[in-house]
Amino acid sequence: MPSAGDRPRRRVRIVPRGPLLIEGPVEIVLPDGTEVVCDRFVVAICQCHRSRIYPLCDTSHRRARPSRRREE
């Protein structure tokens, strides 16, 4: 395994009420030891646990909460 100085930094963006956006490619290790490899440029990691493709986000968080319409 390369030392921390040899690996490029990865940017992680936290989206309020949405996924974690991580610059890819990434390897994700789940609590049960399952590994998910994703070669995408940006990887969206589900935080709501509603995704059908968990741990990756499928935008289920958008349907899970009522939309807020601006009162005019």
Order of alpha helices (4+ residues) and beta strands (2+ residues): beta-beta-beta-beta-beta-alpha
